[in-house]
Amino acid sequence: MTDRDTLLALNQAFYRAFTNRDTAAMEALWAETLPVSCIHPGWTALFGRDAVLTSWRDVLRTPSGITVAARNERVTLHGNTALVVCEETLGDAVLAATNLFARENGNWRLAHHQAGPIAPARADVEIPVKPLRRLH
């Protein structure tokens, strides 16, 4: 299994834990010794494992029955860190999400999550195309 495959599997495990309201699975994904942070939509930034996991316990305790899923995932590796940028679907809502993973004791662990709204595509907006300039 490549690092890319592992990261995509971990990203899917994150959204599965979210959908299933599985606190233990969510906690197991997050780094234990590396610094962690999280920015939930509309929240201030949270820093430190205790604050981040407390926020997830609160989020997962809320009954909603909404399936949370990732789509259009893109993995970018940067040595011992990796970004998974994706679209996060929560029912009818679509958010942009960034999940930062880092190697901790040889294993990929979640170090940062941030999600925020995406503006809906507008069919009435046309982006003008500039004509190419001739060089002579």
C-alpha positions as CSV (number, residue, x, y, z in Angstrom):
1,M,0.0,0.0,0.0
2,T,1.4,3.4,-1.0
3,D,1.4,6.5,1.3
4,R,-1.2,7.9,-1.0
5,D,-3.5,4.9,-0.6
6,T,-2.9,4.9,3.2
7,L,-3.8,8.6,3.4
8,L,-7.0,8.2,1.3
9,A,-8.0,5.3,3.6
10,L,-7.4,7.4,6.7
11,N,-9.3,10.3,5.2
12,Q,-12.2,8.0,4.6
13,A,-11.9,6.6,8.1
14,F,-12.2,10.2,9.4
15,Y,-15.5,10.7,7.6
16,R,-16.8,7.3,8.6
17,A,-16.1,8.1,12.2
18,F,-17.9,11.4,11.7
19,T,-21.0,9.8,10.1
20,N,-21.1,6.9,12.6
21,R,-20.6,9.3,15.6
22,D,-17.8,7.0,16.7
23,T,-15.8,8.9,19.2
24,A,-13.2,6.2,19.8
25,A,-12.5,5.9,16.1
26,M,-12.2,9.7,15.8
27,E,-9.8,9.9,18.7
28,A,-7.6,7.1,17.3
29,L,-7.0,9.1,14.1
30,W,-5.5,12.2,15.8
31,A,-1.9,12.6,16.6
32,E,-1.0,12.0,20.3
33,T,2.4,13.8,20.6
34,L,2.4,16.2,17.6
35,P,0.7,19.6,17.9
36,V,-2.9,19.4,16.6
37,S,-5.5,22.0,15.6
38,C,-9.0,22.2,14.2
39,I,-11.3,24.8,12.7
40,H,-14.9,23.7,12.5
41,P,-17.1,25.9,10.3
42,G,-18.0,29.1,12.2
43,W,-15.8,28.2,15.2
44,T,-12.6,29.8,16.4
45,A,-9.4,27.9,15.9
46,L,-8.8,25.1,18.5
47,F,-5.3,24.1,19.5
48,G,-4.1,21.1,21.4
49,R,-5.3,17.5,21.5
50,D,-7.6,18.1,24.6
51,A,-9.4,21.0,23.0
52,V,-9.7,19.4,19.6
53,L,-11.0,16.1,20.9
54,T,-13.4,17.8,23.3
55,S,-14.8,19.7,20.3
56,W,-15.2,16.4,18.4
57,R,-17.0,14.7,21.3
58,D,-19.4,17.7,21.3
59,V,-19.9,17.5,17.5
60,L,-20.4,13.7,17.6
61,R,-22.9,13.9,20.5
62,T,-25.3,16.0,18.4
63,P,-28.0,13.8,16.9
64,S,-28.4,14.6,13.2
65,G,-28.5,11.5,11.1
66,I,-26.6,13.3,8.4
67,T,-24.1,11.3,6.3
68,V,-20.8,13.0,6.1
69,A,-18.6,12.0,3.1
70,A,-15.5,13.2,1.3
71,R,-15.4,13.5,-2.5
72,N,-12.8,14.9,-5.0
73,E,-10.0,14.0,-2.7
74,R,-6.5,15.2,-3.6
75,V,-3.4,14.1,-1.8
76,T,-0.2,16.2,-1.7
77,L,2.8,14.6,0.0
78,H,5.4,16.9,1.7
79,G,8.0,14.5,3.2
80,N,6.5,13.5,6.6
81,T,3.4,15.6,6.2
82,A,0.6,15.3,3.7
83,L,-2.5,17.3,2.8
84,V,-5.8,15.8,1.8
85,V,-8.0,18.5,0.3
86,C,-11.5,17.5,-0.5
87,E,-15.1,18.5,-0.7
88,E,-17.0,17.4,2.4
89,T,-20.7,16.7,2.0
90,L,-23.1,17.0,4.9
91,G,-26.6,16.2,3.6
92,D,-27.2,18.9,0.9
93,A,-24.3,21.1,2.1
94,V,-20.9,21.0,0.5
95,L,-17.8,22.3,2.3
96,A,-14.2,22.6,1.3
97,A,-12.0,20.6,3.8
98,T,-8.3,20.3,4.4
99,N,-7.0,17.5,6.5
100,L,-3.3,17.6,7.4
101,F,-1.6,14.3,8.3
102,A,1.8,13.9,9.7
103,R,4.0,10.9,10.6
104,E,4.1,10.1,14.3
105,N,6.2,7.2,15.3
106,G,6.1,5.9,11.7
107,N,2.3,6.1,11.3
108,W,0.2,8.8,9.6
109,R,-1.9,10.6,12.1
110,L,-4.3,13.6,11.7
111,A,-2.8,16.9,12.8
112,H,-5.2,19.5,11.5
113,H,-8.8,19.6,10.1
114,Q,-10.5,22.7,8.7
115,A,-13.8,22.9,6.8
116,G,-15.7,25.8,5.5
117,P,-18.5,26.7,3.0
118,I,-18.0,26.8,-0.7
119,A,-19.9,29.4,-2.7
120,P,-22.3,27.8,-5.1
121,A,-21.4,27.8,-8.7
122,R,-23.2,30.6,-10.6
123,A,-24.2,29.9,-14.2
124,D,-24.9,33.6,-14.8
125,V,-21.2,34.6,-14.3
126,E,-19.0,34.5,-17.3
127,I,-15.3,34.9,-16.9
128,P,-13.9,37.0,-19.7
129,V,-11.1,35.6,-21.7
130,K,-8.3,38.0,-22.7
131,P,-7.1,37.8,-26.2
132,L,-3.5,36.8,-26.7
133,R,-1.2,39.7,-27.5
134,R,1.0,39.5,-30.5
135,L,4.6,40.0,-29.7
136,H,5.6,41.8,-32.9
